[in-house]
Amino acid sequence: MKTLVLALVLIFGTGFAFSQKYAYIDSDYILKAMPEYKDAKEKLDKLADRWTKEIEKRYDVLKMKKDNFAREEVLLPTEEKKKRAEELDKLETEAMQMQKTRFGVKGDYFQKRQSLIKPIQDRVYDAMEKIANQKKYVMVFDKANQSNLVYADPKVDISNLVLKELGVKVK
């Protein structure tokens, strides 16, 4: 009896697994084809470059002051040494704080990325979800972003359908 039940489970279970439909998308390909993504990425890159230069300037000033202090330290009175060391510590702390404020986990870069890029990614997800529901796919994988998708038949790539749903012309 147990073998009969096991055999039936295997037969019906295998049949069920084969009846499911899968597809995949390449989110990098989709995003790069969208003009609004390119614009948002360009804005974000410009901000990141500007902020990086600001931080680098602070660290350059800090390095210059540390070098000057190292050269002059032997000539300075104890009180002046202490004052300069505190000033250098303060400048270093400010530079690190600025770096954290701009590029930290909840920093300006993260927030700006959320406001510029996430709405576009949400639109891609919504379009993909609509197509998946229409075509009755039970799973849609993303081959971008270091996925573990080793091989996928190009026939089940729905990236161009997603772009079409988004109103982006595909070459």
C-alpha positions as CSV (number, residue, x, y, z in Angstrom):
1,M,0.0,0.0,0.0
2,K,2.8,2.4,0.9
3,T,4.5,1.7,-2.4
4,L,1.3,2.4,-4.3
5,V,0.9,5.8,-2.5
6,L,4.5,6.6,-3.1
7,A,4.2,5.8,-6.7
8,L,1.1,7.9,-7.1
9,V,2.7,10.8,-5.4
10,L,5.8,10.6,-7.6
11,I,3.6,10.4,-10.8
12,F,1.3,13.2,-9.9
13,G,4.0,15.3,-8.2
14,T,6.2,15.0,-11.3
15,G,3.3,15.9,-13.6
16,F,2.5,18.9,-11.4
17,A,6.2,20.1,-11.5
18,F,6.3,19.9,-15.3
19,S,3.0,21.9,-15.7
20,Q,4.5,25.0,-14.0
21,K,5.8,27.7,-16.2
22,Y,9.0,29.7,-15.5
23,A,10.6,32.7,-17.1
24,Y,13.4,35.1,-16.4
25,I,14.3,38.7,-17.0
26,D,17.5,40.7,-17.1
27,S,16.8,43.7,-15.0
28,D,20.2,45.3,-16.0
29,Y,19.2,45.1,-19.7
30,I,15.7,46.5,-19.0
31,L,16.9,49.4,-16.9
32,K,19.7,50.3,-19.3
33,A,17.1,50.5,-22.1
34,M,14.9,53.0,-20.1
35,P,15.8,56.6,-20.8
36,E,14.5,57.7,-17.3
37,Y,16.8,55.3,-15.6
38,K,19.8,56.6,-17.6
39,D,18.8,60.2,-16.5
40,A,18.4,59.2,-12.9
41,K,21.7,57.3,-12.8
42,E,23.5,60.2,-14.4
43,K,22.1,62.6,-11.7
44,L,23.1,60.2,-9.0
45,D,26.6,59.7,-10.4
46,K,27.1,63.5,-10.6
47,L,26.0,63.9,-7.0
48,A,28.3,61.1,-5.9
49,D,31.2,62.6,-7.8
50,R,30.6,66.1,-6.2
51,W,30.3,64.6,-2.7
52,T,33.4,62.5,-3.2
53,K,35.4,65.5,-4.3
54,E,34.2,67.5,-1.2
55,I,35.3,64.6,1.1
56,E,38.6,64.3,-0.7
57,K,39.3,68.0,-0.3
58,R,38.7,67.7,3.5
59,Y,41.1,64.8,3.7
60,D,43.7,66.7,1.6
61,V,43.5,69.7,4.0
62,L,43.7,67.3,6.9
63,K,46.8,65.6,5.5
64,M,48.5,68.9,4.8
65,K,47.8,70.1,8.4
66,K,49.1,66.8,9.8
67,D,52.2,67.1,7.7
68,N,52.8,70.7,8.9
69,F,52.2,69.7,12.5
70,A,54.6,66.8,12.2
71,R,57.3,69.1,10.9
72,E,56.7,71.9,13.5
73,E,55.8,69.6,16.5
74,V,59.3,69.7,18.0
75,L,59.4,73.5,17.9
76,L,56.0,74.0,19.5
77,P,55.3,74.5,23.2
78,T,53.3,71.7,24.9
79,E,50.1,73.8,25.0
80,E,50.3,74.6,21.3
81,K,50.9,70.9,20.5
82,K,47.8,69.9,22.4
83,K,45.7,72.6,20.7
84,R,46.9,71.5,17.2
85,A,46.4,67.8,18.0
86,E,42.8,68.5,19.1
87,E,42.2,70.6,16.0
88,L,43.4,67.7,13.8
89,D,41.2,65.3,15.7
90,K,38.3,67.6,15.2
91,L,39.0,67.9,11.4
92,E,39.4,64.1,11.0
93,T,36.1,63.5,12.9
94,E,34.3,66.0,10.7
95,A,35.7,64.4,7.5
96,M,34.6,61.0,8.7
97,Q,31.2,62.3,9.7
98,M,30.7,64.0,6.3
99,Q,31.6,60.7,4.6
100,K,29.1,58.8,6.7
101,T,26.4,61.5,6.1
102,R,26.9,61.3,2.4
103,F,27.6,57.6,1.8
104,G,26.6,55.8,5.0
105,V,23.8,53.2,5.2
106,K,21.1,55.8,5.6
107,G,23.1,58.6,4.0
108,D,22.3,61.2,1.4
109,Y,23.4,58.9,-1.5
110,F,21.1,56.1,-0.3
111,Q,18.1,58.4,0.1
112,K,18.7,60.1,-3.2
113,R,19.0,56.6,-4.9
114,Q,15.7,55.6,-3.3
115,S,14.0,58.7,-4.6
116,L,15.4,58.5,-8.1
117,I,15.9,54.8,-8.9
118,K,13.4,52.9,-6.7
119,P,10.3,54.2,-8.5
120,I,11.7,53.1,-11.8
121,Q,12.6,49.6,-10.4
122,D,9.0,49.5,-9.0
123,R,7.6,50.2,-12.5
124,V,9.7,47.4,-13.9
125,Y,8.5,45.0,-11.2
126,D,4.9,45.9,-11.8
127,A,5.2,45.4,-15.5
128,M,7.0,42.0,-15.0
129,E,4.3,41.0,-12.5
130,K,1.6,41.9,-15.0
131,I,3.2,39.8,-17.7
132,A,3.8,36.9,-15.3
133,N,0.1,36.9,-14.3
134,Q,-1.0,37.1,-18.0
135,K,1.2,34.3,-19.1
136,K,0.7,32.3,-15.9
137,Y,4.3,32.1,-14.9
138,V,4.7,30.7,-11.4
139,M,8.2,32.1,-11.0
140,V,10.3,34.8,-12.7
141,F,14.0,34.9,-12.1
142,D,16.3,37.8,-12.6
143,K,19.6,36.8,-14.3
144,A,21.2,40.2,-13.4
145,N,22.8,41.1,-10.1
146,Q,25.0,38.1,-9.5
147,S,22.1,35.6,-9.5
148,N,22.7,31.9,-9.3
149,L,20.9,31.4,-12.5
150,V,23.5,29.3,-14.4
151,Y,21.6,28.6,-17.6
152,A,18.2,29.7,-19.0
153,D,16.7,29.1,-22.4
154,P,16.5,32.5,-24.2
155,K,12.9,31.5,-25.2
156,V,11.7,32.1,-21.7
157,D,13.4,35.5,-21.4
158,I,10.6,38.0,-21.0
159,S,12.8,41.1,-20.7
160,N,11.6,42.6,-24.0
161,L,8.0,42.0,-23.1
162,V,8.6,43.9,-19.9
163,L,10.1,46.8,-21.9
164,K,7.2,46.7,-24.3
165,E,4.8,46.9,-21.3
166,L,6.7,49.9,-20.0
167,G,6.4,51.6,-23.4
168,V,10.1,51.3,-24.2
169,K,11.0,50.6,-27.8
170,V,13.2,47.6,-28.2
171,K,15.9,47.5,-30.9
